[in-house]
C-alpha cells in the first residue's frame, strides 16, 4: 500500500513525501488547513515525492486555490520532473511555478 506524508519542518515550511495518487490523496485533502494556518507564506518541499498521478496534481492545484482564498502565498520547491511533465500536459505548470 502506498502512502503520502505531510510534515511540518517549521512554521510555514512543510515537506511532502511518498506517493501522491488516487489512493493517498483523499487522506491529504484536509491537510490544506494545517498548511495555511501557521504563516502568510508557505513553502512546500516536494523533493521526497516518489511518484504522483493526476490526483496528486489536482491536490496541489486545490491547495493553491485554498492559499489564495486565505490570502497566503504558497510556493513549491524541488518539484519532481515526473510531476512537472504531468503539469505541462495538463497546462497548469505555470501555476506550480508562479507562486
QUIMO-V484047 format. One record per residue. N is the residue number from 1. NEAR is the number of other C-alpha atoms within 10 Angstrom. D_FIRST is the distance of its C-alpha to the first C-alpha in Angstrom with 1 decimal. Layout:
N|NEAR|D_FIRST, N|NEAR|D_FIRST
//
This chain:
1|4|0.0, 2|10|3.8, 3|13|6.6, 4|20|10.4, 5|15|13.3, 6|18|16.9, 7|14|19.4, 8|14|23.2, 9|11|25.1, 10|9|28.5, 11|15|30.0, 12|19|29.3, 13|17|27.0, 14|18|23.2, 15|19|20.4, 16|18|17.1, 17|17|14.4, 18|18|11.0, 19|20|10.1, 20|28|12.1, 21|20|11.0, 22|13|11.9, 23|14|8.6, 24|19|9.2, 25|21|13.0, 26|14|14.1, 27|12|13.3, 28|14|15.5, 29|13|18.3, 30|11|20.5, 31|12|20.2, 32|18|23.0, 33|13|25.4, 34|13|24.5, 35|26|25.1, 36|22|28.5, 37|15|30.1, 38|14|30.7, 39|15|32.7, 40|15|34.5, 41|17|32.8, 42|20|29.1, 43|18|27.6, 44|22|23.9, 45|20|22.9, 46|19|20.2, 47|15|20.6, 48|16|17.3, 49|20|15.3, 50|15|13.5, 51|17|13.3, 52|20|14.4, 53|16|15.3, 54|15|18.1, 55|16|16.3, 56|22|16.1, 57|22|19.7, 58|16|20.7, 59|18|19.4, 60|21|21.5, 61|17|24.4, 62|14|24.1, 63|20|24.3, 64|21|27.3, 65|15|28.9, 66|17|28.3, 67|22|29.8, 68|14|32.8, 69|9|33.4, 70|13|33.4, 71|12|35.6, 72|19|33.2, 73|16|32.7, 74|24|29.1, 75|18|28.8, 76|19|25.9, 77|13|26.1, 78|11|24.8, 79|16|23.1, 80|15|21.2, 81|10|23.2, 82|13|20.5, 83|22|20.4, 84|18|24.2, 85|12|24.6, 86|17|22.6, 87|20|24.8, 88|12|27.9, 89|10|27.2, 90|11|26.7, 91|10|29.9, 92|15|28.4, 93|17|28.5, 94|11|31.6, 95|13|30.0, 96|20|27.5, 97|12|30.3, 98|9|33.1, 99|13|32.2
//
